[in-house]
Amino acid sequence: MKKGILIYVVVNLAITAVAKIHSWAEYRAREYNFSEWGGKVKNGYKVSLMSWQLPTLQLPTNGMMIVKEMLNQNDFSALFLFTPNQDTILQIRFSLCKDIISAHEAIINQFALMSSPKLYVREDIGIGDQGFSNSNGNNWSSYIFARNNIKVSINSNTNRISAKDIARQIDADILKKSLSREE
């Protein structure tokens, strides 16, 4: 009998946790006015990208940084830049989603899983179809955006590397490949 109760408690907790994530996603969707921008794009892409890799990026280096890549880990790929003492100074994660709306929903889902209540600011600065930024002004910056069916998240823990500058480089590559697929 105790075994049945334990299984019930574990299953009930799992269902409750999933429900809370969905309710957080719904809350964040309202908070970020998802209905105004979800699924909207700046270019009329006729096809989603079926594959994509991070382009070669222009990064400020001084010979002190180590790059590590994780590919196709849990439906996302990532690049991490470290100092020799293993402090992470740059994280780039991207997800290749099935379609445009899925990429936009992936942004909301990322916001729903964040522990920080500080809101990202939605920006229309020519990066991505939809873009959001956050920073403390001098030590770190973040930029999350979606272009076509790809969601990208960039976190820089140094003022030497701007998350927006990296986002511009990545976005230009996604846009070029998205538009060339249409021809």
Contacts in CASP RR format, 6 or more apart in sequence:
PFRMAT RR
TARGET T0000
AUTHOR 0000-0000-0000
METHOD contacts of the structure
MODEL  1
MKKGILIYVVVNLAITAVAKIHSWAEYRAREYNFSEWGGKVKNGYKVSLM
SWQLPTLQLPTNGMMIVKEMLNQNDFSALFLFTPNQDTILQIRFSLCKDI
ISAHEAIINQFALMSSPKLYVREDIGIGDQGFSNSNGNNWSSYIFARNNI
KVSINSNTNRISAKDIARQIDADILKKSLSREE
21 112 0 8 1.000
21 113 0 8 1.000
24 112 0 8 1.000
24 113 0 8 1.000
25 105 0 8 1.000
25 108 0 8 1.000
25 109 0 8 1.000
25 112 0 8 1.000
27 112 0 8 1.000
28 34 0 8 1.000
28 108 0 8 1.000
28 111 0 8 1.000
28 112 0 8 1.000
29 35 0 8 1.000
29 108 0 8 1.000
31 111 0 8 1.000
31 119 0 8 1.000
32 108 0 8 1.000
32 111 0 8 1.000
32 119 0 8 1.000
32 120 0 8 1.000
32 122 0 8 1.000
32 132 0 8 1.000
33 122 0 8 1.000
34 104 0 8 1.000
34 108 0 8 1.000
37 104 0 8 1.000
37 122 0 8 1.000
37 130 0 8 1.000
38 101 0 8 1.000
38 104 0 8 1.000
38 105 0 8 1.000
38 130 0 8 1.000
39 100 0 8 1.000
39 101 0 8 1.000
39 104 0 8 1.000
39 129 0 8 1.000
40 129 0 8 1.000
40 130 0 8 1.000
41 100 0 8 1.000
41 129 0 8 1.000
41 148 0 8 1.000
42 126 0 8 1.000
42 128 0 8 1.000
42 129 0 8 1.000
43 129 0 8 1.000
43 148 0 8 1.000
43 175 0 8 1.000
43 178 0 8 1.000
43 179 0 8 1.000
45 100 0 8 1.000
45 148 0 8 1.000
45 149 0 8 1.000
45 178 0 8 1.000
45 179 0 8 1.000
45 181 0 8 1.000
45 182 0 8 1.000
46 181 0 8 1.000
46 182 0 8 1.000
47 181 0 8 1.000
47 182 0 8 1.000
48 97 0 8 1.000
48 98 0 8 1.000
48 99 0 8 1.000
48 100 0 8 1.000
48 148 0 8 1.000
48 149 0 8 1.000
49 96 0 8 1.000
49 148 0 8 1.000
49 149 0 8 1.000
49 150 0 8 1.000
49 174 0 8 1.000
49 177 0 8 1.000
49 178 0 8 1.000
49 181 0 8 1.000
50 96 0 8 1.000
51 96 0 8 1.000
52 94 0 8 1.000
52 96 0 8 1.000
52 150 0 8 1.000
52 174 0 8 1.000
52 177 0 8 1.000
53 77 0 8 1.000
54 77 0 8 1.000
54 79 0 8 1.000
54 92 0 8 1.000
54 94 0 8 1.000
54 170 0 8 1.000
55 169 0 8 1.000
55 170 0 8 1.000
55 173 0 8 1.000
57 166 0 8 1.000
57 169 0 8 1.000
57 170 0 8 1.000
58 169 0 8 1.000
59 65 0 8 1.000
59 81 0 8 1.000
59 90 0 8 1.000
59 161 0 8 1.000
59 166 0 8 1.000
60 160 0 8 1.000
60 161 0 8 1.000
64 83 0 8 1.000
64 84 0 8 1.000
65 81 0 8 1.000
65 82 0 8 1.000
65 83 0 8 1.000
65 89 0 8 1.000
66 81 0 8 1.000
66 82 0 8 1.000
66 83 0 8 1.000
66 84 0 8 1.000
67 79 0 8 1.000
67 80 0 8 1.000
67 81 0 8 1.000
67 82 0 8 1.000
68 79 0 8 1.000
68 80 0 8 1.000
68 82 0 8 1.000
69 77 0 8 1.000
69 78 0 8 1.000
69 79 0 8 1.000
69 80 0 8 1.000
70 77 0 8 1.000
70 78 0 8 1.000
70 79 0 8 1.000
70 80 0 8 1.000
71 77 0 8 1.000
75 95 0 8 1.000
76 93 0 8 1.000
76 94 0 8 1.000
76 95 0 8 1.000
77 93 0 8 1.000
77 94 0 8 1.000
78 91 0 8 1.000
78 92 0 8 1.000
78 93 0 8 1.000
78 94 0 8 1.000
79 90 0 8 1.000
79 91 0 8 1.000
79 92 0 8 1.000
80 88 0 8 1.000
80 90 0 8 1.000
80 91 0 8 1.000
80 92 0 8 1.000
81 88 0 8 1.000
81 89 0 8 1.000
81 90 0 8 1.000
81 91 0 8 1.000
81 161 0 8 1.000
82 88 0 8 1.000
82 89 0 8 1.000
83 89 0 8 1.000
87 157 0 8 1.000
88 157 0 8 1.000
89 156 0 8 1.000
89 157 0 8 1.000
89 158 0 8 1.000
89 160 0 8 1.000
89 161 0 8 1.000
90 154 0 8 1.000
90 155 0 8 1.000
90 156 0 8 1.000
90 157 0 8 1.000
90 158 0 8 1.000
90 161 0 8 1.000
90 166 0 8 1.000
91 153 0 8 1.000
91 154 0 8 1.000
91 155 0 8 1.000
92 152 0 8 1.000
92 153 0 8 1.000
92 154 0 8 1.000
92 166 0 8 1.000
92 170 0 8 1.000
93 152 0 8 1.000
93 153 0 8 1.000
93 154 0 8 1.000
94 150 0 8 1.000
94 151 0 8 1.000
94 152 0 8 1.000
94 153 0 8 1.000
94 170 0 8 1.000
95 103 0 8 1.000
95 106 0 8 1.000
95 150 0 8 1.000
95 151 0 8 1.000
96 149 0 8 1.000
96 150 0 8 1.000
97 103 0 8 1.000
97 106 0 8 1.000
97 149 0 8 1.000
97 150 0 8 1.000
97 151 0 8 1.000
98 149 0 8 1.000
99 149 0 8 1.000
100 129 0 8 1.000
100 146 0 8 1.000
100 148 0 8 1.000
100 149 0 8 1.000
102 149 0 8 1.000
103 146 0 8 1.000
103 147 0 8 1.000
103 148 0 8 1.000
103 149 0 8 1.000
103 150 0 8 1.000
103 151 0 8 1.000
104 129 0 8 1.000
104 130 0 8 1.000
104 146 0 8 1.000
104 151 0 8 1.000
106 146 0 8 1.000
106 151 0 8 1.000
107 130 0 8 1.000
107 131 0 8 1.000
107 132 0 8 1.000
107 144 0 8 1.000
107 145 0 8 1.000
107 146 0 8 1.000
107 151 0 8 1.000
110 144 0 8 1.000
110 151 0 8 1.000
110 153 0 8 1.000
111 120 0 8 1.000
118 134 0 8 1.000
119 134 0 8 1.000
120 132 0 8 1.000
120 133 0 8 1.000
120 134 0 8 1.000
120 142 0 8 1.000
120 144 0 8 1.000
121 132 0 8 1.000
121 133 0 8 1.000
121 134 0 8 1.000
122 130 0 8 1.000
122 131 0 8 1.000
122 132 0 8 1.000
123 131 0 8 1.000
123 132 0 8 1.000
123 133 0 8 1.000
124 131 0 8 1.000
125 131 0 8 1.000
125 164 0 8 1.000
126 171 0 8 1.000
127 143 0 8 1.000
127 145 0 8 1.000
127 164 0 8 1.000
127 167 0 8 1.000
127 168 0 8 1.000
127 171 0 8 1.000
128 145 0 8 1.000
128 146 0 8 1.000
128 147 0 8 1.000
128 167 0 8 1.000
128 171 0 8 1.000
128 174 0 8 1.000
128 175 0 8 1.000
129 145 0 8 1.000
129 146 0 8 1.000
129 147 0 8 1.000
129 148 0 8 1.000
130 145 0 8 1.000
130 146 0 8 1.000
131 143 0 8 1.000
131 144 0 8 1.000
131 145 0 8 1.000
131 146 0 8 1.000
132 143 0 8 1.000
132 144 0 8 1.000
132 145 0 8 1.000
133 141 0 8 1.000
133 142 0 8 1.000
133 143 0 8 1.000
133 144 0 8 1.000
133 163 0 8 1.000
133 164 0 8 1.000
134 141 0 8 1.000
134 142 0 8 1.000
134 143 0 8 1.000
135 141 0 8 1.000
135 142 0 8 1.000
135 163 0 8 1.000
138 159 0 8 1.000
139 157 0 8 1.000
139 158 0 8 1.000
139 159 0 8 1.000
140 155 0 8 1.000
140 156 0 8 1.000
140 157 0 8 1.000
140 158 0 8 1.000
140 159 0 8 1.000
141 155 0 8 1.000
141 156 0 8 1.000
141 162 0 8 1.000
141 163 0 8 1.000
141 164 0 8 1.000
142 153 0 8 1.000
142 154 0 8 1.000
142 155 0 8 1.000
142 156 0 8 1.000
142 163 0 8 1.000
143 153 0 8 1.000
143 154 0 8 1.000
143 163 0 8 1.000
143 164 0 8 1.000
143 166 0 8 1.000
143 167 0 8 1.000
144 151 0 8 1.000
144 152 0 8 1.000
144 153 0 8 1.000
144 154 0 8 1.000
145 151 0 8 1.000
145 152 0 8 1.000
145 167 0 8 1.000
145 171 0 8 1.000
146 152 0 8 1.000
147 171 0 8 1.000
147 174 0 8 1.000
147 175 0 8 1.000
147 178 0 8 1.000
148 174 0 8 1.000
148 175 0 8 1.000
148 178 0 8 1.000
150 174 0 8 1.000
152 167 0 8 1.000
152 170 0 8 1.000
152 171 0 8 1.000
152 174 0 8 1.000
154 163 0 8 1.000
154 166 0 8 1.000
154 167 0 8 1.000
154 170 0 8 1.000
155 163 0 8 1.000
156 162 0 8 1.000
156 163 0 8 1.000
156 166 0 8 1.000
END
